[in-house]
Amino acid sequence: MTHQTPQSSPRAHTARLRRGAALALLPLAVACGGGEDVAEEKRKSVGTAVTAAPEAGVVAPAKVEVIAGLTGCTAEIRIEAEELREGQCRTEQGEYRITTFPEERYKVTWLDTAAMYGGKYLVGTRWVVSASPELLEGFRSRLGGTVRELRPVAPTTAP
């Protein structure tokens, strides 16, 4: 009796390549760590959070084009992957990025990775806006969300 391994279809191969490319864009630095110490450090890395209901009473959905429209731009889609979509906006106000996620867990992983670089981000349900702090405050009143300051976690040395 011979054992045959099923051949992958071109469609399955393409899907695997897309997933692999998306994962390359979404570093999983969190997966390298483990244990409670790492989780505690992550919790400490998240700085001040400021929340407010948007003036219009609308919370932006997780769609790049809609969020871009609410901020006054037409986004140029830069990344289209299963784990995220990212659009670049260039306006008179400045440049910024809008990243959306099909599931909340992808956003959490993205934020964990972004914490390595620090900075402030406007964070909503399944979306993040990366911009200067001045722009973020203006966007918060239109989009809702929370302005989060992420602080890089410095490596610790063992005694």
PyMOL commands that place a pseudoatom at each C-alpha (Angstrom):
pseudoatom trace, name=CA, resn=MET, resi=1, chain=A, elem=C, hetatm=0, pos=[0.000, 0.000, 0.000]
pseudoatom trace, name=CA, resn=THR, resi=2, chain=A, elem=C, hetatm=0, pos=[1.499, 3.315, -1.002]
pseudoatom trace, name=CA, resn=HIS, resi=3, chain=A, elem=C, hetatm=0, pos=[0.942, 6.517, 0.884]
pseudoatom trace, name=CA, resn=GLN, resi=4, chain=A, elem=C, hetatm=0, pos=[0.296, 9.569, -1.248]
pseudoatom trace, name=CA, resn=THR, resi=5, chain=A, elem=C, hetatm=0, pos=[0.663, 13.086, 0.065]
pseudoatom trace, name=CA, resn=PRO, resi=6, chain=A, elem=C, hetatm=0, pos=[-1.922, 15.454, -1.324]
pseudoatom trace, name=CA, resn=GLN, resi=7, chain=A, elem=C, hetatm=0, pos=[-0.513, 18.138, -3.585]
pseudoatom trace, name=CA, resn=SER, resi=8, chain=A, elem=C, hetatm=0, pos=[-1.213, 21.700, -2.559]
pseudoatom trace, name=CA, resn=SER, resi=9, chain=A, elem=C, hetatm=0, pos=[-3.382, 23.654, -4.938]
pseudoatom trace, name=CA, resn=PRO, resi=10, chain=A, elem=C, hetatm=0, pos=[-2.017, 26.931, -6.338]
pseudoatom trace, name=CA, resn=ARG, resi=11, chain=A, elem=C, hetatm=0, pos=[-4.736, 28.736, -4.373]
pseudoatom trace, name=CA, resn=ALA, resi=12, chain=A, elem=C, hetatm=0, pos=[-3.612, 27.152, -1.077]
pseudoatom trace, name=CA, resn=HIS, resi=13, chain=A, elem=C, hetatm=0, pos=[0.013, 27.947, -1.889]
pseudoatom trace, name=CA, resn=THR, resi=14, chain=A, elem=C, hetatm=0, pos=[-0.858, 31.595, -2.608]
pseudoatom trace, name=CA, resn=ALA, resi=15, chain=A, elem=C, hetatm=0, pos=[-2.825, 31.828, 0.637]
pseudoatom trace, name=CA, resn=ARG, resi=16, chain=A, elem=C, hetatm=0, pos=[0.152, 30.445, 2.578]
pseudoatom trace, name=CA, resn=LEU, resi=17, chain=A, elem=C, hetatm=0, pos=[2.468, 32.959, 0.893]
pseudoatom trace, name=CA, resn=ARG, resi=18, chain=A, elem=C, hetatm=0, pos=[0.113, 35.816, 1.759]
pseudoatom trace, name=CA, resn=ARG, resi=19, chain=A, elem=C, hetatm=0, pos=[-0.124, 34.686, 5.364]
pseudoatom trace, name=CA, resn=GLY, resi=20, chain=A, elem=C, hetatm=0, pos=[3.648, 34.393, 5.560]
pseudoatom trace, name=CA, resn=ALA, resi=21, chain=A, elem=C, hetatm=0, pos=[4.134, 37.870, 4.099]
pseudoatom trace, name=CA, resn=ALA, resi=22, chain=A, elem=C, hetatm=0, pos=[1.589, 39.337, 6.492]
pseudoatom trace, name=CA, resn=LEU, resi=23, chain=A, elem=C, hetatm=0, pos=[3.286, 37.727, 9.447]
pseudoatom trace, name=CA, resn=ALA, resi=24, chain=A, elem=C, hetatm=0, pos=[6.594, 39.171, 8.276]
pseudoatom trace, name=CA, resn=LEU, resi=25, chain=A, elem=C, hetatm=0, pos=[4.951, 42.585, 8.449]
pseudoatom trace, name=CA, resn=LEU, resi=26, chain=A, elem=C, hetatm=0, pos=[3.588, 41.908, 11.887]
pseudoatom trace, name=CA, resn=PRO, resi=27, chain=A, elem=C, hetatm=0, pos=[6.565, 40.904, 14.012]
pseudoatom trace, name=CA, resn=LEU, resi=28, chain=A, elem=C, hetatm=0, pos=[5.574, 38.627, 16.816]
pseudoatom trace, name=CA, resn=ALA, resi=29, chain=A, elem=C, hetatm=0, pos=[8.150, 39.798, 19.296]
pseudoatom trace, name=CA, resn=VAL, resi=30, chain=A, elem=C, hetatm=0, pos=[5.749, 38.948, 22.061]
pseudoatom trace, name=CA, resn=ALA, resi=31, chain=A, elem=C, hetatm=0, pos=[5.900, 35.266, 21.194]
pseudoatom trace, name=CA, resn=CYS, resi=32, chain=A, elem=C, hetatm=0, pos=[9.636, 35.203, 21.881]
pseudoatom trace, name=CA, resn=GLY, resi=33, chain=A, elem=C, hetatm=0, pos=[9.080, 36.121, 25.501]
pseudoatom trace, name=CA, resn=GLY, resi=34, chain=A, elem=C, hetatm=0, pos=[7.062, 34.245, 28.027]
pseudoatom trace, name=CA, resn=GLY, resi=35, chain=A, elem=C, hetatm=0, pos=[6.167, 34.150, 31.623]
pseudoatom trace, name=CA, resn=GLU, resi=36, chain=A, elem=C, hetatm=0, pos=[4.619, 36.599, 33.978]
pseudoatom trace, name=CA, resn=ASP, resi=37, chain=A, elem=C, hetatm=0, pos=[7.607, 38.964, 34.130]
pseudoatom trace, name=CA, resn=VAL, resi=38, chain=A, elem=C, hetatm=0, pos=[7.238, 39.796, 30.438]
pseudoatom trace, name=CA, resn=ALA, resi=39, chain=A, elem=C, hetatm=0, pos=[3.496, 40.349, 30.793]
pseudoatom trace, name=CA, resn=GLU, resi=40, chain=A, elem=C, hetatm=0, pos=[4.077, 42.609, 33.797]
pseudoatom trace, name=CA, resn=GLU, resi=41, chain=A, elem=C, hetatm=0, pos=[6.675, 44.644, 31.884]
pseudoatom trace, name=CA, resn=LYS, resi=42, chain=A, elem=C, hetatm=0, pos=[4.215, 45.098, 29.017]
pseudoatom trace, name=CA, resn=ARG, resi=43, chain=A, elem=C, hetatm=0, pos=[1.559, 46.366, 31.376]
pseudoatom trace, name=CA, resn=LYS, resi=44, chain=A, elem=C, hetatm=0, pos=[4.061, 48.868, 32.779]
pseudoatom trace, name=CA, resn=SER, resi=45, chain=A, elem=C, hetatm=0, pos=[5.124, 49.954, 29.270]
pseudoatom trace, name=CA, resn=VAL, resi=46, chain=A, elem=C, hetatm=0, pos=[1.675, 51.349, 28.533]
pseudoatom trace, name=CA, resn=GLY, resi=47, chain=A, elem=C, hetatm=0, pos=[1.694, 54.915, 29.743]
pseudoatom trace, name=CA, resn=THR, resi=48, chain=A, elem=C, hetatm=0, pos=[-1.022, 57.470, 30.136]
pseudoatom trace, name=CA, resn=ALA, resi=49, chain=A, elem=C, hetatm=0, pos=[-4.348, 56.813, 28.475]
pseudoatom trace, name=CA, resn=VAL, resi=50, chain=A, elem=C, hetatm=0, pos=[-6.794, 59.626, 27.792]
pseudoatom trace, name=CA, resn=THR, resi=51, chain=A, elem=C, hetatm=0, pos=[-10.316, 58.796, 26.706]
pseudoatom trace, name=CA, resn=ALA, resi=52, chain=A, elem=C, hetatm=0, pos=[-13.203, 60.910, 25.558]
pseudoatom trace, name=CA, resn=ALA, resi=53, chain=A, elem=C, hetatm=0, pos=[-16.379, 60.363, 23.640]
pseudoatom trace, name=CA, resn=PRO, resi=54, chain=A, elem=C, hetatm=0, pos=[-16.178, 61.839, 20.166]
pseudoatom trace, name=CA, resn=GLU, resi=55, chain=A, elem=C, hetatm=0, pos=[-17.989, 65.124, 19.636]
pseudoatom trace, name=CA, resn=ALA, resi=56, chain=A, elem=C, hetatm=0, pos=[-20.148, 63.657, 16.904]
pseudoatom trace, name=CA, resn=GLY, resi=57, chain=A, elem=C, hetatm=0, pos=[-21.157, 60.702, 19.042]
pseudoatom trace, name=CA, resn=VAL, resi=58, chain=A, elem=C, hetatm=0, pos=[-19.804, 58.280, 16.418]
pseudoatom trace, name=CA, resn=VAL, resi=59, chain=A, elem=C, hetatm=0, pos=[-17.110, 55.716, 17.017]
pseudoatom trace, name=CA, resn=ALA, resi=60, chain=A, elem=C, hetatm=0, pos=[-15.113, 54.939, 13.885]
pseudoatom trace, name=CA, resn=PRO, resi=61, chain=A, elem=C, hetatm=0, pos=[-15.467, 51.438, 12.481]
pseudoatom trace, name=CA, resn=ALA, resi=62, chain=A, elem=C, hetatm=0, pos=[-12.447, 49.313, 11.668]
pseudoatom trace, name=CA, resn=LYS, resi=63, chain=A, elem=C, hetatm=0, pos=[-12.214, 50.320, 7.984]
pseudoatom trace, name=CA, resn=VAL, resi=64, chain=A, elem=C, hetatm=0, pos=[-9.273, 52.364, 6.702]
pseudoatom trace, name=CA, resn=GLU, resi=65, chain=A, elem=C, hetatm=0, pos=[-11.298, 54.284, 4.117]
pseudoatom trace, name=CA, resn=VAL, resi=66, chain=A, elem=C, hetatm=0, pos=[-14.010, 55.332, 6.583]
pseudoatom trace, name=CA, resn=ILE, resi=67, chain=A, elem=C, hetatm=0, pos=[-11.534, 56.409, 9.262]
pseudoatom trace, name=CA, resn=ALA, resi=68, chain=A, elem=C, hetatm=0, pos=[-9.526, 58.326, 6.635]
pseudoatom trace, name=CA, resn=GLY, resi=69, chain=A, elem=C, hetatm=0, pos=[-12.676, 60.114, 5.479]
pseudoatom trace, name=CA, resn=LEU, resi=70, chain=A, elem=C, hetatm=0, pos=[-13.473, 61.133, 9.050]
pseudoatom trace, name=CA, resn=THR, resi=71, chain=A, elem=C, hetatm=0, pos=[-9.975, 62.636, 9.338]
pseudoatom trace, name=CA, resn=GLY, resi=72, chain=A, elem=C, hetatm=0, pos=[-10.254, 64.507, 6.037]
pseudoatom trace, name=CA, resn=CYS, resi=73, chain=A, elem=C, hetatm=0, pos=[-8.134, 62.385, 3.725]
pseudoatom trace, name=CA, resn=THR, resi=74, chain=A, elem=C, hetatm=0, pos=[-8.311, 59.685, 1.093]
pseudoatom trace, name=CA, resn=ALA, resi=75, chain=A, elem=C, hetatm=0, pos=[-5.919, 56.993, 2.254]
pseudoatom trace, name=CA, resn=GLU, resi=76, chain=A, elem=C, hetatm=0, pos=[-3.392, 55.326, -0.027]
pseudoatom trace, name=CA, resn=ILE, resi=77, chain=A, elem=C, hetatm=0, pos=[-3.511, 51.642, 0.938]
pseudoatom trace, name=CA, resn=ARG, resi=78, chain=A, elem=C, hetatm=0, pos=[0.049, 50.526, 1.677]
pseudoatom trace, name=CA, resn=ILE, resi=79, chain=A, elem=C, hetatm=0, pos=[-0.494, 47.090, 3.197]
pseudoatom trace, name=CA, resn=GLU, resi=80, chain=A, elem=C, hetatm=0, pos=[-3.309, 44.676, 2.412]
pseudoatom trace, name=CA, resn=ALA, resi=81, chain=A, elem=C, hetatm=0, pos=[-2.951, 41.450, 4.397]
pseudoatom trace, name=CA, resn=GLU, resi=82, chain=A, elem=C, hetatm=0, pos=[-5.139, 39.025, 6.312]
pseudoatom trace, name=CA, resn=GLU, resi=83, chain=A, elem=C, hetatm=0, pos=[-3.885, 40.344, 9.674]
pseudoatom trace, name=CA, resn=LEU, resi=84, chain=A, elem=C, hetatm=0, pos=[-4.053, 44.072, 8.934]
pseudoatom trace, name=CA, resn=ARG, resi=85, chain=A, elem=C, hetatm=0, pos=[-4.691, 46.837, 6.419]
pseudoatom trace, name=CA, resn=GLU, resi=86, chain=A, elem=C, hetatm=0, pos=[-2.716, 50.049, 6.498]
pseudoatom trace, name=CA, resn=GLY, resi=87, chain=A, elem=C, hetatm=0, pos=[-3.387, 53.319, 4.743]
pseudoatom trace, name=CA, resn=GLN, resi=88, chain=A, elem=C, hetatm=0, pos=[-1.109, 56.357, 4.483]
pseudoatom trace, name=CA, resn=CYS, resi=89, chain=A, elem=C, hetatm=0, pos=[-2.612, 59.855, 4.631]
pseudoatom trace, name=CA, resn=ARG, resi=90, chain=A, elem=C, hetatm=0, pos=[-0.916, 63.052, 3.545]
pseudoatom trace, name=CA, resn=THR, resi=91, chain=A, elem=C, hetatm=0, pos=[-2.783, 66.274, 4.287]
pseudoatom trace, name=CA, resn=GLU, resi=92, chain=A, elem=C, hetatm=0, pos=[-1.926, 69.885, 5.050]
pseudoatom trace, name=CA, resn=GLN, resi=93, chain=A, elem=C, hetatm=0, pos=[-2.096, 68.881, 8.724]
pseudoatom trace, name=CA, resn=GLY, resi=94, chain=A, elem=C, hetatm=0, pos=[0.664, 66.301, 8.271]
pseudoatom trace, name=CA, resn=GLU, resi=95, chain=A, elem=C, hetatm=0, pos=[1.246, 62.639, 7.474]
pseudoatom trace, name=CA, resn=TYR, resi=96, chain=A, elem=C, hetatm=0, pos=[-0.271, 59.772, 9.396]
pseudoatom trace, name=CA, resn=ARG, resi=97, chain=A, elem=C, hetatm=0, pos=[-1.094, 56.085, 9.124]
pseudoatom trace, name=CA, resn=ILE, resi=98, chain=A, elem=C, hetatm=0, pos=[-4.341, 54.271, 9.771]
pseudoatom trace, name=CA, resn=THR, resi=99, chain=A, elem=C, hetatm=0, pos=[-4.062, 50.569, 10.550]
pseudoatom trace, name=CA, resn=THR, resi=100, chain=A, elem=C, hetatm=0, pos=[-7.078, 48.306, 10.904]
pseudoatom trace, name=CA, resn=PHE, resi=101, chain=A, elem=C, hetatm=0, pos=[-7.330, 44.705, 12.055]
pseudoatom trace, name=CA, resn=PRO, resi=102, chain=A, elem=C, hetatm=0, pos=[-9.921, 41.979, 11.381]
pseudoatom trace, name=CA, resn=GLU, resi=103, chain=A, elem=C, hetatm=0, pos=[-9.658, 40.816, 15.004]
pseudoatom trace, name=CA, resn=GLU, resi=104, chain=A, elem=C, hetatm=0, pos=[-8.759, 42.542, 18.256]
pseudoatom trace, name=CA, resn=ARG, resi=105, chain=A, elem=C, hetatm=0, pos=[-5.941, 40.060, 18.951]
pseudoatom trace, name=CA, resn=TYR, resi=106, chain=A, elem=C, hetatm=0, pos=[-4.014, 41.310, 15.890]
pseudoatom trace, name=CA, resn=LYS, resi=107, chain=A, elem=C, hetatm=0, pos=[-4.270, 44.866, 17.192]
pseudoatom trace, name=CA, resn=VAL, resi=108, chain=A, elem=C, hetatm=0, pos=[-2.950, 43.771, 20.598]
pseudoatom trace, name=CA, resn=THR, resi=109, chain=A, elem=C, hetatm=0, pos=[0.038, 42.070, 18.960]
pseudoatom trace, name=CA, resn=TRP, resi=110, chain=A, elem=C, hetatm=0, pos=[0.682, 45.150, 16.807]
pseudoatom trace, name=CA, resn=LEU, resi=111, chain=A, elem=C, hetatm=0, pos=[0.605, 47.417, 19.884]
pseudoatom trace, name=CA, resn=ASP, resi=112, chain=A, elem=C, hetatm=0, pos=[2.928, 45.082, 21.793]
pseudoatom trace, name=CA, resn=THR, resi=113, chain=A, elem=C, hetatm=0, pos=[5.391, 45.321, 18.914]
pseudoatom trace, name=CA, resn=ALA, resi=114, chain=A, elem=C, hetatm=0, pos=[4.961, 49.111, 18.579]
pseudoatom trace, name=CA, resn=ALA, resi=115, chain=A, elem=C, hetatm=0, pos=[5.807, 49.478, 22.278]
pseudoatom trace, name=CA, resn=MET, resi=116, chain=A, elem=C, hetatm=0, pos=[9.425, 48.668, 21.362]
pseudoatom trace, name=CA, resn=TYR, resi=117, chain=A, elem=C, hetatm=0, pos=[9.527, 52.041, 19.581]
pseudoatom trace, name=CA, resn=GLY, resi=118, chain=A, elem=C, hetatm=0, pos=[7.461, 54.053, 22.031]
pseudoatom trace, name=CA, resn=GLY, resi=119, chain=A, elem=C, hetatm=0, pos=[5.252, 56.949, 20.981]
pseudoatom trace, name=CA, resn=LYS, resi=120, chain=A, elem=C, hetatm=0, pos=[1.622, 57.962, 21.158]
pseudoatom trace, name=CA, resn=TYR, resi=121, chain=A, elem=C, hetatm=0, pos=[-1.169, 56.298, 19.217]
pseudoatom trace, name=CA, resn=LEU, resi=122, chain=A, elem=C, hetatm=0, pos=[-4.914, 56.764, 18.917]
pseudoatom trace, name=CA, resn=VAL, resi=123, chain=A, elem=C, hetatm=0, pos=[-6.389, 53.322, 19.576]
pseudoatom trace, name=CA, resn=GLY, resi=124, chain=A, elem=C, hetatm=0, pos=[-9.937, 52.173, 18.911]
pseudoatom trace, name=CA, resn=THR, resi=125, chain=A, elem=C, hetatm=0, pos=[-11.736, 48.890, 18.477]
pseudoatom trace, name=CA, resn=ARG, resi=126, chain=A, elem=C, hetatm=0, pos=[-9.674, 47.032, 15.849]
pseudoatom trace, name=CA, resn=TRP, resi=127, chain=A, elem=C, hetatm=0, pos=[-7.887, 50.180, 14.608]
pseudoatom trace, name=CA, resn=VAL, resi=128, chain=A, elem=C, hetatm=0, pos=[-4.879, 52.396, 15.390]
pseudoatom trace, name=CA, resn=VAL, resi=129, chain=A, elem=C, hetatm=0, pos=[-3.903, 55.836, 14.067]
pseudoatom trace, name=CA, resn=SER, resi=130, chain=A, elem=C, hetatm=0, pos=[-0.188, 56.687, 14.114]
pseudoatom trace, name=CA, resn=ALA, resi=131, chain=A, elem=C, hetatm=0, pos=[0.403, 60.448, 13.975]
pseudoatom trace, name=CA, resn=SER, resi=132, chain=A, elem=C, hetatm=0, pos=[1.972, 63.356, 15.808]
pseudoatom trace, name=CA, resn=PRO, resi=133, chain=A, elem=C, hetatm=0, pos=[0.461, 63.938, 19.273]
pseudoatom trace, name=CA, resn=GLU, resi=134, chain=A, elem=C, hetatm=0, pos=[-1.166, 67.185, 18.085]
pseudoatom trace, name=CA, resn=LEU, resi=135, chain=A, elem=C, hetatm=0, pos=[-3.037, 65.404, 15.298]
pseudoatom trace, name=CA, resn=LEU, resi=136, chain=A, elem=C, hetatm=0, pos=[-4.081, 62.559, 17.580]
pseudoatom trace, name=CA, resn=GLU, resi=137, chain=A, elem=C, hetatm=0, pos=[-5.933, 64.897, 19.930]
pseudoatom trace, name=CA, resn=GLY, resi=138, chain=A, elem=C, hetatm=0, pos=[-7.895, 66.417, 17.040]
pseudoatom trace, name=CA, resn=PHE, resi=139, chain=A, elem=C, hetatm=0, pos=[-8.696, 62.981, 15.615]
pseudoatom trace, name=CA, resn=ARG, resi=140, chain=A, elem=C, hetatm=0, pos=[-9.857, 61.690, 18.987]
pseudoatom trace, name=CA, resn=SER, resi=141, chain=A, elem=C, hetatm=0, pos=[-12.807, 64.079, 19.006]
pseudoatom trace, name=CA, resn=ARG, resi=142, chain=A, elem=C, hetatm=0, pos=[-13.864, 62.801, 15.550]
pseudoatom trace, name=CA, resn=LEU, resi=143, chain=A, elem=C, hetatm=0, pos=[-13.019, 59.104, 15.858]
pseudoatom trace, name=CA, resn=GLY, resi=144, chain=A, elem=C, hetatm=0, pos=[-13.310, 58.275, 19.543]
pseudoatom trace, name=CA, resn=GLY, resi=145, chain=A, elem=C, hetatm=0, pos=[-10.742, 55.879, 20.855]
pseudoatom trace, name=CA, resn=THR, resi=146, chain=A, elem=C, hetatm=0, pos=[-8.014, 56.342, 23.413]
pseudoatom trace, name=CA, resn=VAL, resi=147, chain=A, elem=C, hetatm=0, pos=[-4.705, 58.161, 23.122]
pseudoatom trace, name=CA, resn=ARG, resi=148, chain=A, elem=C, hetatm=0, pos=[-2.128, 55.700, 24.433]
pseudoatom trace, name=CA, resn=GLU, resi=149, chain=A, elem=C, hetatm=0, pos=[1.494, 56.432, 25.137]
pseudoatom trace, name=CA, resn=LEU, resi=150, chain=A, elem=C, hetatm=0, pos=[3.639, 53.356, 24.696]
pseudoatom trace, name=CA, resn=ARG, resi=151, chain=A, elem=C, hetatm=0, pos=[7.024, 53.299, 26.383]
pseudoatom trace, name=CA, resn=PRO, resi=152, chain=A, elem=C, hetatm=0, pos=[9.790, 51.008, 25.263]
pseudoatom trace, name=CA, resn=VAL, resi=153, chain=A, elem=C, hetatm=0, pos=[10.728, 48.322, 27.758]
pseudoatom trace, name=CA, resn=ALA, resi=154, chain=A, elem=C, hetatm=0, pos=[14.448, 48.487, 28.514]
pseudoatom trace, name=CA, resn=PRO, resi=155, chain=A, elem=C, hetatm=0, pos=[16.230, 45.179, 28.859]
pseudoatom trace, name=CA, resn=THR, resi=156, chain=A, elem=C, hetatm=0, pos=[17.005, 44.256, 32.425]
pseudoatom trace, name=CA, resn=THR, resi=157, chain=A, elem=C, hetatm=0, pos=[20.210, 42.670, 33.599]
pseudoatom trace, name=CA, resn=ALA, resi=158, chain=A, elem=C, hetatm=0, pos=[20.171, 39.715, 35.931]
pseudoatom trace, name=CA, resn=PRO, resi=159, chain=A, elem=C, hetatm=0, pos=[22.073, 40.154, 39.229]
for i in range(1, 159): cmd.bond("trace and resi %d" % i, "trace and resi %d" % (i + 1))
show_as sticks, trace
zoom trace
